[in-house]
């Protein structure tokens, strides 16, 4: 058929051609099924865990309980007690002297040793790089071109950060449990309150302690995610988040600032020890969870407001 025979528009007489205009709003719907959201979360988590930096940080966390266990074993090899056995001051976390009696206390000692600095620093590095790292490398725009949407992408980053809090905590706990089982005896456990429980119940309490420690980190993780939305430099976001952790720790040790201590995210971190009492002391545990929830609500909302309105140029 020649161009003269092509059907013409009734209004203009111009030959009709195929409609090559972009699809309208009705065809720009993004997938909303739970399975698709789960796939996005799984993709983000897999990408995070495959990075060499992440593996190196998890390796350092796993090494800390091993070093603590070996140090305690060497310190007590002559039959003396840890810390004060050979004239030491006996200072440090209360779990350390109990390690030689029962290896499961290495789990609690390792978590107590890593929670103030190492765990939050690792979380700060991962969450600080969540958005800013993508922007700095130029991949953030491509993620948003894919059918993800800003809110869904931020939610995937958030859930990945929460999952990493649990993964990092479990790495420390499992390393402590394995090292404690290899170097020290295992058996019934005497709790802080003096009550003896079975090893099986102690394992359940250790799992609860690990869960509490992971939940204690969600506040700083959300703060780090918010900071990550403020800049296109992953290094700047990571450094700011880690610096904030150190600053909050310092402020929490200054007696003159006691009025603000209950509002600092690390203030109740070591309250997990109350789970090793019988009966359990819930007061500070509940305060800790409530404080972390407040940080998640405030800084999570701030991260969403900033990210959804941010001009993505990289």
C-alpha positions in Angstrom: 0.0 0.0 0.0 1.4 3.4 -1.0 1.6 6.4 1.3 -1.4 7.9 -0.7 -3.5 4.9 0.3 -2.7 5.2 4.0 -5.7 6.1 6.3 -5.8 9.8 7.1 -7.0 11.6 10.1 -10.5 12.8 9.8 -9.5 16.2 11.4 -6.2 17.0 9.7 -5.8 14.8 6.7 -2.4 13.7 7.9 -1.6 10.0 7.4 -2.0 8.1 10.7 1.2 6.5 12.1 1.9 4.3 15.0 1.6 6.0 18.4 5.2 6.3 19.7 4.4 8.5 22.6 5.5 7.3 26.1 2.9 5.3 28.0 0.6 7.4 30.1 0.3 7.3 33.8 -2.0 4.3 33.8 0.9 2.1 32.5 3.5 3.5 34.9 2.3 1.5 37.9 5.1 0.0 40.1 4.8 -3.5 41.4 3.2 -3.7 44.9 3.1 -7.3 45.7 4.7 -8.5 48.9 6.8 -11.0 46.9 8.3 -8.2 44.9 9.1 -6.2 48.0 10.7 -9.2 49.5 12.8 -9.7 46.4 14.0 -6.1 46.6 15.0 -6.6 50.3 16.8 -9.8 49.5 18.7 -8.1 46.7 19.8 -5.3 49.0 20.8 -7.7 51.8 22.7 -9.9 49.4 24.5 -6.9 47.9 25.5 -5.7 51.3 26.8 -9.0 52.5 28.8 -9.7 49.4 30.9 -6.6 49.7 34.5 -7.2 50.9 34.2 -4.3 53.4 31.2 -6.0 55.0 32.9 -9.4 55.2 36.1 -7.8 56.7 34.0 -6.0 59.3 32.2 -9.2 60.2 35.5 -11.0 60.4 36.8 -8.4 62.9 33.7 -8.9 65.0 34.1 -12.6 65.0 37.8 -12.3 66.0 37.1 -10.3 69.1 35.5 -13.1 71.2 38.4 -15.4 70.1 40.9 -12.8 71.4 39.0 -12.4 74.6 38.8 -16.1 75.2 42.5 -16.7 74.5 43.4 -13.8 76.8 41.3 -15.2 79.6 42.7 -18.7 79.1 46.3 -17.4 79.3 45.5 -15.1 82.2 44.1 -18.0 84.2 46.4 -20.8 83.1 48.3 -20.8 86.4 45.0 -21.3 88.4 44.6 -17.6 89.3 41.4 -15.6 88.7 41.0 -13.2 85.8 41.9 -9.6 86.4 42.4 -9.7 90.2 44.0 -13.1 90.3 47.5 -11.8 90.0 47.1 -8.4 91.5 44.9 -6.8 88.9 42.2 -4.4 89.8 39.5 -6.8 88.6 37.8 -4.0 86.6 35.9 -4.6 83.4 32.5 -6.2 82.6 31.1 -8.4 85.4 31.0 -11.4 83.0 34.7 -11.7 82.6 35.5 -13.5 85.9 32.8 -16.1 85.2 34.2 -17.2 81.9 36.6 -19.7 83.3 33.7 -21.4 85.2 31.4 -21.6 82.2 32.2 -20.9 78.6 28.8 -19.5 77.8 29.8 -16.3 79.7 32.1 -15.6 76.9 29.0 -14.8 74.8 27.9 -12.2 77.3 31.4 -10.8 77.9 32.0 -10.5 74.1 28.7 -8.6 73.6 29.4 -6.4 76.6 32.9 -5.6 75.1 31.8 -5.0 71.5 28.5 -3.1 72.2 29.9 0.2 73.4 32.2 0.7 70.4 32.8 -2.0 67.8 29.3 -3.1 67.0 27.9 0.5 66.6 30.9 1.5 64.5 30.3 -1.4 62.2 26.6 -0.5 62.0 27.5 3.1 61.4 29.8 2.2 58.4 27.1 0.0 56.8 24.1 2.4 57.3 26.1 5.5 56.5 27.0 4.1 53.1 23.5 2.8 52.3 22.2 5.8 50.3 25.3 8.1 50.1 27.4 5.2 48.7 24.9 4.6 45.9 24.8 8.3 45.1 28.6 8.6 45.1 29.1 5.7 42.8 26.4 6.9 40.4 24.1 3.8 40.9 21.3 5.6 42.8 19.6 7.0 39.7 19.6 3.6 38.1 18.0 2.0 41.2 15.3 4.7 41.0 14.8 4.1 37.2 14.0 0.5 38.1 10.5 -0.1 39.3 11.4 0.5 42.9 10.3 4.0 43.9 12.0 6.1 46.5 9.8 5.0 49.4 10.2 1.3 48.6 13.9 1.6 48.1 14.4 3.5 51.4 12.3 0.8 53.1 14.5 -1.9 51.6 17.6 -0.1 52.8 16.0 0.3 56.3 15.1 -3.4 56.6 18.5 -4.4 55.3 20.1 -2.2 58.0 17.9 -3.8 60.7 18.8 -7.3 59.4 22.5 -6.4 59.5 22.2 -5.3 63.1 21.0 -8.9 63.9 23.6 -10.5 61.7 26.5 -8.6 63.3 25.2 -9.4 66.8 24.8 -13.1 66.0 28.3 -13.2 64.6 29.7 -12.0 67.9 27.5 -14.3 69.9 28.2 -17.4 67.9 31.9 -16.8 67.9 31.8 -16.4 71.6 29.8 -19.5 72.1 32.1 -21.7 69.9 35.3 -20.2 71.5 33.9 -20.6 75.0 32.9 -24.3 74.3 36.4 -25.0 73.0 38.4 -23.3 75.8 36.2 -23.6 78.9 33.8 -26.0 80.5 30.0 -25.8 79.9 27.2 -26.7 82.2 24.5 -25.2 84.5 24.8 -21.5 84.7 24.6 -19.3 87.8 22.8 -16.1 87.0 23.7 -12.7 88.3 21.1 -13.0 91.0 22.6 -16.2 92.2 20.0 -18.6 90.8 21.3 -21.6 88.9 19.6 -22.6 85.7 20.2 -25.4 83.2 22.5 -24.9 80.2 19.5 -25.1 77.9 17.7 -22.2 79.6 21.0 -20.3 79.6 21.2 -20.8 75.8 17.7 -19.4 75.5 18.7 -16.4 77.6 21.8 -15.9 75.5 19.6 -15.8 72.4 17.4 -13.3 74.1 20.4 -11.2 75.0 21.6 -11.3 71.4 18.1 -10.1 70.3 18.2 -7.3 72.8 21.6 -6.2 71.7 20.5 -6.2 68.0 17.4 -4.1 68.9 19.7 -1.7 70.9 21.5 -0.9 67.6 18.4 0.0 65.6 18.5 3.6 66.8 22.0 4.4 65.6 21.3 2.4 62.4 18.3 4.7 61.7 20.4 7.8 62.5 23.1 6.5 60.1 20.5 6.0 57.3 19.2 9.5 57.8 22.7 11.0 57.6 23.2 8.9 54.5 20.4 10.8 52.8 22.0 14.2 53.5 25.1 13.7 51.3 26.4 12.1 48.2 29.7 11.1 49.9 29.6 7.6 51.5 32.9 8.3 53.4 31.4 11.5 54.9 28.2 9.8 55.9 30.1 6.9 57.5 32.6 9.2 59.3 29.7 11.4 60.6 27.8 8.4 61.9 30.8 6.9 63.7 31.7 10.3 65.1 28.2 10.6 66.5 28.5 7.2 68.2 31.7 8.3 69.9 30.3 11.7 70.9 27.2 10.2 72.4 29.3 7.7 74.4 31.5 10.6 75.7 28.4 12.6 76.7 26.9 9.7 78.5 30.0 9.5 80.8 29.9 13.2 81.9 28.0 13.4 85.2 27.2 17.1 84.8 25.1 16.1 81.8 23.0 13.6 83.6 19.8 15.3 82.5 20.3 14.3 78.9 21.6 10.8 79.6 18.2 9.1 79.4 17.8 10.5 75.8 21.1 9.3 74.4 20.8 6.2 72.3 23.6 4.3 74.1 22.5 5.0 77.6 20.6 1.7 78.2 22.7 -0.5 75.9 24.2 -2.6 78.7 20.8 -3.2 80.3 20.7 -6.6 78.6 22.4 -7.9 81.7 19.1 -7.7 83.5 17.9 -10.6 81.4 20.4 -12.7 83.3 18.6 -12.1 86.6 15.8 -14.1 88.2 13.3 -12.6 88.1 14.2 -10.4 85.1 14.4 -6.7 85.7 12.3 -5.2 83.0 12.5 -1.5 83.9 15.6 -0.5 81.9 15.0 -3.1 79.2 11.6 -1.5 78.4 13.2 2.0 78.6 15.9 0.9 76.1 13.4 -0.5 73.6 11.2 2.6 73.9 14.2 4.9 73.4 15.3 3.0 70.3 11.8 3.0 68.9 11.7 6.8 69.4 14.9 7.2 67.4 13.6 4.9 64.7 10.3 7.0 64.5 12.0 10.4 64.5 15.0 9.7 62.2 13.2 7.2 60.0 10.6 9.9 59.3 13.3 12.5 58.7 15.1 10.1 56.3 11.9 9.5 54.4 11.1 13.2 54.1 14.6 14.0 53.0 15.0 11.2 50.5 11.6 11.6 48.8 12.3 15.3 48.3 15.9 15.0 47.4 17.2 16.0 43.9 19.0 12.9 42.7 21.8 14.0 40.5 24.1 11.0 40.7 
